[in-house]
């Protein structure tokens, strides 16, 4: 087992590694040729230009002002200077609220760490239980600071119970204040933000088929009848997935063509040659420029044909549409009410903002969604539980005993003090981190298969599963596989009535592993995040091989985004570890505090200077964050109950059961009090914003703004070249029904809603299904 010295060596090594990363970042960010890598957000906003340099050629690439290197850590205070309101205006509410998760970590764990070290550590350390009574169980110096060092039936356990109450009440107080603050921030943001298409638009799915009318006409007539005063227009959903793939292929070919043309312009003596086989390693040799020009021409022809097919083929039109209204109030009423007596048809939900729409999933038939989600639920179950086997195997090999067993010839090297400290303090956490590297991509693929229609919800879904995976495999799996297997030999040799006693001691023993995991995944991970080595290399490769113009240089920048599907579950794992071990092994808490402090500063810098968030959900993810911290609290309480029971302190269990009940009550209170603000849009707020907007712009015509807001991206380039004849909101455009029966639709005017039951069919204007 790792000693305090081993943990100290590992901590020093990881802190030194993080410091080296920070120095490397501080140097790289000062170089002119890296400016677009470390400050892309300002370039995308048009507020920053490439650093001007005069004089020596080397100044274009290297910063020769040595005074700037003396302030290599000034990026930290600069990252903290921007006020929160300015940060919201600069980066959006999602980014600002995401940072508050790290801030909550500091608010919760700094006071808990101080109290735990002032109260619990002396209580635990002054006992000698592990030394005197349990010599047959493997233990470490860290365990002497934990609850494992308390004797059975000791009155000292009341200290842990009181601290558990104190930690829970403090955590709940912080969560309550934050939930209230974030809910208020969300409502204020929604009330003050600029006009956006999603404020007026609802996604309608499972539109019933009508043999006499197209999907667009069916939607038109349904909403003219049921929302006559507020309905404005609709845009049907087209299955343009094949077209999108062709466009993507053409773009890829175009990039290669640009590369070969740039290569040829630098050396006109020889035309570039390529092979047409697998990965360009085999096949016929051809002229690379002519080959890609021919491929692009062929793809352009296929794209034009596919675009026409999608517009004209009724089978390409899905029974779904984006329906826009004249007011936010009208959209809110539609999105939050049942539209038909059949609860499975005319299903409505708030439309994502256009840049948040995940277009490939819109054509998925609604009836298949339940089957897809069931399949993914089963697949995730097997993925989670079968993943335990390789994780346990990898962690076993990452221990001293495992390495000596697999590679006995390394024993002389492993026995060296420094090497042994590094293996015990770093290798287990590093092995687990590397083993989980592909998991986020797998979970995102699963979320996409389930058919969710917005990128934000895809990330939240993947985040939920990543959190559950971490809970089962990284936390519970590490405890069971780590402590139980290590102590298996002891269990076999001792009497059955002592097994619970040994488990009660063994569970906290995994604190050492989690400390190493926090250092490797947390500290080093945060330092690697700000260094941005991968984006740095990719940008310079693109800049050298592909960039010909300033537009190419802008496209070469890859600022990335927060990555909620990976970042938030990892943060929640640290909340879980901190809360579980707060009353059990307080020695772990300082490592948690250092992580949250470093992460807050680093991610604030990244949000201000680097990340360009793809969408804005107005902090819709906050109920998930709140709920997972509550789950961590409940797990910590249940774990403490099990520990005290194994310590023959069962008489104290009712006090902790009461704490569990109080925590669940607190969760239900917060859910009822604050969650509606994140799920529904108050009609009062909608009407207030509409009234203010009409007062400021009495002649506002929303139709030109909304009519083409939800066109599939592959149609935008073509449609922007067309001239649309937008009509006034008050101009009457007559749309009669084609149905043989007129019982359900009195055929009012499309805009005004006036009834006109006997209109001749010749007045029906052309309304192409995919024009909008």
N, C-alpha and C positions, 0 to 999 in steps of 0.2 A: 504493500500500500504506500501511496505517496505521503511523504512527510511535509511538515511546514516548510522545510528547506527546499524540497522539490517544487512545491507550489510557488515559493518565492523566486526560484530560478526561472520557472516557466513564466511567471508574471513579469519578471524583469526582461526576459527574452521577448515576450509579446509587446510590452511597452516600448522596448527599443526598436522592434520591427515597425510598430505604428509610428514612432518618432521619425524613423528613416523614411517611411512613406510620406509623412507630412513635409519633411525637408525636400524630398524629391518633387512633391507637388508644388511646393513654394518656389522652387527653382524653375520647373517646367512652365508654370503659369506666367512667369515673367518674360518668357521668350516670345518675340513677335510672331514667329511662325506657328505657335501653339495657341494664339489668341482665340481663334474660332473654336477650339476644342474646349477651352475652359470658360468661355463667356459667350456661348452660342445664343443664349436667350436674348441678349441685347442686340445681336446682329439680326435676329429674326424680327425683333420689334423695330428695327431701323434706327436704333439709338446709339450704335457703335459702328465704327468703320475700321478697316485694317490699319494697324499702327503705321504712321508715316515715318520714314527713316531717310536720312540724308547722309552723305559722306561715304564711308567705307561700305563695300558690298556686304561684309560680314554683319553689319548692323541690321540688315533686313532679316536676319535669322537669329542673332544672338543679342541679348540685352547686355550692353557693355557698361551700363551705369551700376557700378559696384555698390553704391550707396543703397540702391533698392534691395539688395540682397541682405542687408543688415536688418531689415524689417520683414523677415521672411514669414513671421507669424501674424502679420497685421491683418490677414484675411479673417482671422477669428473675430476680433472686435468689429470689423466691418460687416460681418455676417449678422451680428447682433444689433446693429444700429437701426436698421429699417423698422419703423413702427408696424404693428400688426395691421392697422387699417391700410397703410400704404402697401403692405405685403399682399393683402387681399386684392387690391386694385392691380397690383403688378402680376401676381401669379394665380389668383383665383381663390375661392373659399376652400375648395378641396385641399389645396396645398397648405393653406394656413391652418386648417383644422387637423390635417395629418401631422403637422409639427406639434400640435397640442398633445398628441399621444405621448411623445417623448417628454413633453413638459409635465404631463400627469405622472409619468414614471418618476421624475425627479421629485414632484410634490409628495408622492406617496412614500418613496423609499428613502429619501434623505432623513426625514424625521424618524421613520421606523428603524433605520440603521443606527442612528444615534441612541435611541431608546434601547434597542436590542443589545448593543454593545455595552451600554451603561448598566443594564439590568441582567439580561439573560446570560451573557458571556461569563461574568463572575460567578453566577449561580451554577452554571454548567462546569466551569473549569475547577472550582474548588472541591468537587467530588473526585474520588479516585476509583470509581466503579470499574472502568475498563481495565485498569491496571491490576486490581485486586481480585475481582470476581469472574471476569470473562477472559481469562488468558487463552482459552482455546479458540477464540474468535479473532479473526484478523481485524486490526484497527489501525488508525493513523492518528497523527497529532491533531488533525482537523476534527476528528471525532471527539477528542477530549474537550472541545469547545461546544459540543452539541448536546442534545438531550440524551444521547446514548450514554453519556457519562453520569447520568443521574441514577441512583440506586432504586430498586423496585420498591413500590409503595411509599416513596418518599413524599414528604409534605412540600418539597420544592416544586412539584408538578403544578401546584396552585399558581406559582409565578407564571408558568407557561400559559395556563388557562387565562389568567388576567391579561397577559400580554396579547393572547389571541383575540380577546374582546377588544382591547385597545387598538390593535392593528386593523381589525375588521371595521370598527366604528370610524377610524380615521380614513380608511380607504373608501368607505361608503360616503363619508362627508365630502371627500374630494370628488368622487364620481358624481354626486348629486349637484355640486356647484358647477362642474364641467358640463354635465348634461343640460343644465339650465342655461349656461353661457352659450353653448354651441347651438341649442335650439333657438335662442334669441338671435344669434349671429345668422343662422339660416333664414329666419323670417325677415330679418332686416336686409339680408342680401337679396332675397327674392323680391322684396318691395322696392329696392333701390337699383337693381341691375338693369342694364339696357334691354331694349326689346329683343326677344329671341323667338325664332319660329316655334320652338317646342312649348312656349307659353300659351300658344293658341291652337296647338295641334294634338290630336288623339290618334293612337294607332288602333284601328278596328280590325279584328280578325274573325275568322269563321263566318264570313258573309254567306248567307244561304244562296244556293244557285237559283237562277231564274232563266228558264228556257227562252224567254222573249227579250231579255235585256242583257247587256254586258255588265260586268262587275261594276264599272264606273257609274253606269246609269242606275243600277240597283242601289248603290250607296247614295247616289245623288237624291233619289226619290225617297229613300228611307229617312234621311236626315232633313229633307225639306218638309216632310210630314211631321216628324217627331221633334225637330229643333228648328221650327220655321223662322224664328226671329234671330237666331244666332249662327246658323250654318252659313259657311262661305264657299268652300271649295273642297275638292278631294284629289288625291294623287294615288292611283292604284299601284300595287306592288307587282313588279315584273320579275320573272326569273331570268336574271342576266348573269348568272354565275359563269356560264361558258364564255360569254362575251368578256367578262372581267378577267378570266384566265388568259384569253387571247391577247388582251391589252397588256397584261403583265408580261407575257412572253415577248411581245414586241418591244416593250421597254427594256427588257433584258438584252435582247438582240441589239437594240439601239446603243446601249452602254458599251457592248463589245465593239460595235462599229466605230463609236467615238474613240475607243482605245486604239484600234488599229489605224484609224485616220491620223490620230495624234502621233502615233509611232512612225507612220510613214512621212508625216510632215517634218519630223526630226531627222529622218534619214531617207532622202529621196532616191538613193542609189539602189535600193532593193524593196520590192513590194512584199508586204508581210504575208507569210504562208501559214496555213493551219491544216490540221487533220480533222476530218469530219466524223471520226468514230467516237468511241466512249471517252468522255472527258478530254477529247483532243489528243489522246495517247495513241490512237490507231486509226486506220481508215485511209481514204484517199486524200492526197495533198491537193489543196485548192488555194486560190487567191482569197485571203481572209476578207478583204474589203468587198470584193464582188460577191462572195458567198453570203455575207451578212446583208448586203443591199438586196440581193435576191430573196433571202428569207424574210426580210422586213416587208418587201413588196407583196410576197405571198400572204403574210399575216395580215397586212392592211386590207387585202381583198377579202379574206375570211372575216375580218372584223366588220367590214361594211355589210357583207351578206348576213352575218349573225345579228347585227344591229337592226336591219330591216325585218328579219324574221321575228325578233323579239317584239317589235312594234306592231306587227300585223298578225302574228299567230295567237289566236285566243287561248291556246294551251299554255302560252308563256305568261298569261295574266293569272295571278294568284287571288284567292278569295280573301284579300286583305287590302287595306287602304289607309293612307294617312289623311285624316279628315281635319280640316282647319276651320276655325270659327272666327266670327267678327270680334270676339272679346275673350279675354282670359276667363271671365265668369262663365261664358258659354262652354268653353273647353273643360273647365273644372266640373261643371254639372254633368257633362257627358262622360268624362273619364272616371267619375266617382259614383256612377249610378248604373243600375241594370237597364239595358236598352230594350229587351224583349221578354215576353213571357216564357220563352225557351231560354233557360240560363246557359245553354251551350252555344248559342248563336249570337251574333252581333256583340262580341266580347270587346270591351274597350279598356284601354290603359293609356297612361300618359305617354306620348311619343318621346323618345330620346331626342336630344338636340341632334341636328343633322350630322355633325362630326362624331357623334357618339354611336350612331347606328352601325350595327354589324350586318352589312348587307347580305353576305352569303347565307345567313340564317333566316332571312325574311321569307324566302320561298318554301320553307319546310312546312308541310301541311300541319295544321293545328292538331288534328286527331292523332298524329304520330308522336307528338311531344311527350305524352305520358309514357308511351312505350320506350322512347329513347331515354327518358330520365330513370325509368325502372332499370333498364339495362346498365346505365352508368352507375346507379346505386349499388347494384350487385358487383359490377366490376371494381368499384372503389373499395367495397368490403374485402374482396379477395386481395386487391393490391395492398391494402393496409395491413392485413394480418399475415399474408405470406411474405411481406417485406421484412417482418421481424426476424426471419431465419437468416438472411444474408447480413442484416445489421448486427445480429448477435455474433455471427461468425467473424465479421470484420473487426468488431470491437475485441473479440477474444484474441485475434492475431495482433491487435495493436497494443497488447499488454506485454510486460516483461516475460511472463511465463509463456505466453503464446509464441513470441518471437524465438525464445530459447528452444521451444519444442519443435518449431518448424525449421529453424536454422540454428542448430546447436554450435556450428562453427563460428557464429557471431558472438558467443557468450563472453569472450574476453573483452570485446569492444563494448557490449551492452553493460558489463559490470563497471565500466568507467563511470565515475560519479556524475560528471556533466552529461554524458550521453544518457545515463539512466534517468536523470532528472528531466531531460528533454522528452524522452519516450513516455515517461509517466505523466508529465505535465502538458504535453502538446499532442502526441500521436493519437490517442483515442478520440479526442475532439476533431482533429484534422481528418481522420479516417471517416468518421461519421459525416462530416461536412462534404467530403468528396463523393461519398456514396449517394448523397441526396441531391447532387448537382443537377440531375436531369428531371427531378420530380416536378418542379413548377411547370415545365413545358408539357409533361404528361397530363397534369391536372388541367391545364388550360385547353388542351385538345379535348379532354373529356367534357369540359364545360361547353365548348363550341358544339360538340356532338349533341348536347342536350337541347340546343335550339334557341338559346336566349338571344334577344335581338339588339342588345346594347353592349358596347365594350365595357361600360362601367359595371353592368350586372355580371358580365362574364368574369371580370376581375374579382368581384365580390364572391361569386360562386366558387371560383378557384381558391380564393383566400379561405373560405369556410372549410373546404376540404383539406387544404394545406394545414390549417390549424388542427383539424381532427387527426390528421396523419402525425403531426408533431406530438400531439397529446398522447396518442396510442404508442407510436414507435419510439420517438426520441425521449419522451418522459417516462411513460409507464414501461415501455420496452427496455429502456436502459436500467430502470430500477430492478425489474424482475430478472432480466438477463444478466445484469451486473452483480447485484448483491446475492440473489438466490443461488446462482450457479457458482459464484465464488465460495459461498458457504455450504455448498452441497456436501462436501466431505465431512464437515462438522455435523450437519443434520443426520447423516447416516450413523455416525458414531455415538450420538447422544440419545437420551431417552425422549420419547414422543412428547411428554409434557413440557419439555424445555424448548421445543421447536418454536412456538409462538414468541417465547422470550428472545430467542436468537433473531427472529425476523424483526422484532421491535428494535433491536440494536442495529440490524443490518441495513434496514431501509435508509437511514440517514447517512450510511457510509458512501452512498453514491454522490454525496455533495462534492467530493474531490473531482469526480468525472465532470460534473456540471460546471465546476469552476474552470476546468480546462476548456470546456466547450464554449463558455462565455468569452474566454480570452481569444480562442481561435476564431470562432464564428462572429463574435461581437467586436472586440477591439480590432483585430486584424482585418475583419471584414469591412468595418467602417473606414479604416485607413485606406484599404484598397478601393473603396467606393469613391473617395475624393481624388485618388490618383488617376482614375479613369484610363488605365493602361490600354484596354481593348479599344475604346473609341479613339484614343490617340493614334494607335497604330493604323486602324482602319481609315481614319481621316487622311493621314499622310499617304497611304497607299492610293486612295482615290484621288487625292490632290496631285500625285505624281503621274498616274496613269490615265485618268479620265478627265480632269478639269481643263477646260479650254476657255471658259468665260466666267464672269462673276456669278451668273446663275448656276453654273455647274458647281462652283465653289460653295454656294449656299446649300445646294442639294447634297453635297458631300458631308455637310455637318449632320451629326446624329445626336441631338441633345438628349434624346430619351425622355422618359417620364418617371414618375414616382414608383411605378410597379407595385400597386396596392396588393396584387395577388401574391407577391412574394414577401414584400416588406412588412406588411401588417401582421401576418401570422408569426413571423420571426420575432417581432416585438412582443406579441402575446406570449410567446414561449418564455421570454424573460420576466414578464409579469407573473406567469405561473411559477417559475422557479423562485422568484423573490418572495412571493406570498407563501408558498409551500414551506420554504426553508427559513422564513423569518423567525418562527418560533421553535424551529428544530435545529438548524445550524446557522446561526447569525453570521458566521465567518464568510458566507457566500455573498452577503448583502453589499459590501463595498465594491465588489466586482460588478454588480448590477448597476450601482450608482454611477460608476465610471463609464459603463456602456451608455447609459441614458444621457449623461453629460456630453460625451464625445459625439454621439449620434445627433443630438439636438443641434449642436454647432455645425457639424458637417452637412446635415440635410438642409439646414437653413441656408447655408452657402450655396448648395446645389440648386435649391428651389429658386433662389434669387438670380443666380448666374447661368445655370445650365438647363435644368429640366424645362421642357415645353409640354405641359399637360395636354393630352389629346382631347379631353372632354371636361365638362364641369357638371357635377351632380349635386352641387350645393350641400356637400357633406352628408349625402344620403347614407353613407356607410357608418355613421356614428352609432346607431343602435347596435350594430354588430360588435363594434369596439367595446361598448359598455357591457354588452352581454357576456363577452369572453372574459373580461376582467372579473365579472361576477362568478363565472364558472371557475376561474382560478381560485377565488376566495372559497368557494364551496369545496373544491378539491383539497385545499389546504386544511380546512376544518375537518373533513372526513379523514384525511391522513393523520391528523393529530389525534383524532378519536381512536384510530387503530393503534397508534403508537402507545397511547396511554393505557389502552386495554392490555396490550402486550406487557406493559410495565406494572400490571396489577393495580392500576389506578382507576378501575372501572367505576368507582363511586363518583368520579368527577365527570363521567360521560354525559349525564343528563344536562349539565351546564353547557357542554359543547353542542349537544343536539338542539338546545334552545337557540344557540348562536346560528346554527344552520337554518332554523325556521325563520329567525329574524332577517337573515340575509336574503332568503327567498321572498319574504314579504317586501323587503326593500326593492328587489328587482321588479316585482309586480307593480309596486307603487310608481316607480320610474317609468315603466313601460306604459302604464295607463296615463301618466301625467305628461310625458314628453314625447313619446314615440309617434303619436299622431302627426306632430309637426314635420316628421321625416317621411311620412307615408302619404298624407293627403295635403292638398292645398286649400286653406280656408277660403270659403266663398267671400267672406268679408274682405280679406286681403286682395282677392282678385278684383272685386268690385271697386275697391278703393284705388287700385292701380289703374284700372280702366277709366275711372272717372277723372283722375288726374291727367291721364294721357289725352282724353278727349278735350279736356279744358285747354291743354297746351296746344293741341293740334286738332281743331274742330273739323278740318277737311281731310283728315287722315284716311287714306285708302289702303287697306291692308292687303288687298288682293294681289297687286304686283309683288309685294314682299313675300307672300305665302304661297303663291300659285306654283312656283318652281323650287321651293325650299327643299323638298324631299325627292328630287330627281336622283336616280342612281348615278354615282360618280362617273360611270363610263359614258353617260349621255350628256354630261354637263358641257364638255368641250364643244360638242356639236350644237347643243341647244343654245349656248351663249351666242352663237353666230346668227341664230334666227331672230327675227323681230317679232315680238309678241304684242298683240293688240290688246292691252289691258283696258278693261272697262271700269267705269266708276262703280262703286259699291251700290249706288242708288239706281243704276241703269238696269232696266228689266231685260233679262235674257231668258227667253221662253224655252223650257225643256219639257215637252210632252212625253208621256210614257208610250212605250211600244207594246205594252201588255194588251192582250185581248180583253182581260178583265180589269176594270178601273176601280175595283172595290177598295183597295188599300191605299191608292195614291190619287189624290185630287189634282195632281200635276200643277203645283203652284210654280210661280216664276222662280228661276234658279237663285236669284239674289234677293228680290223683295219679298218673296213668300206669298204673293197674291195668287189666289186660286184662279185657274183658267182651265176648266174641265173639258173643253172641246176644241183643242188646238189642232190645226192641220199639221201633218208630219213634215211638210216641207220647211217649216220654220226651225227645225232642229239643226243647230250649228254643228260643224265638225268638231268632234272632241276625241282626238286620238287617245287610246288607252294609256300610252306611256309618255304623253306629252308632259305630264307632271307626275 
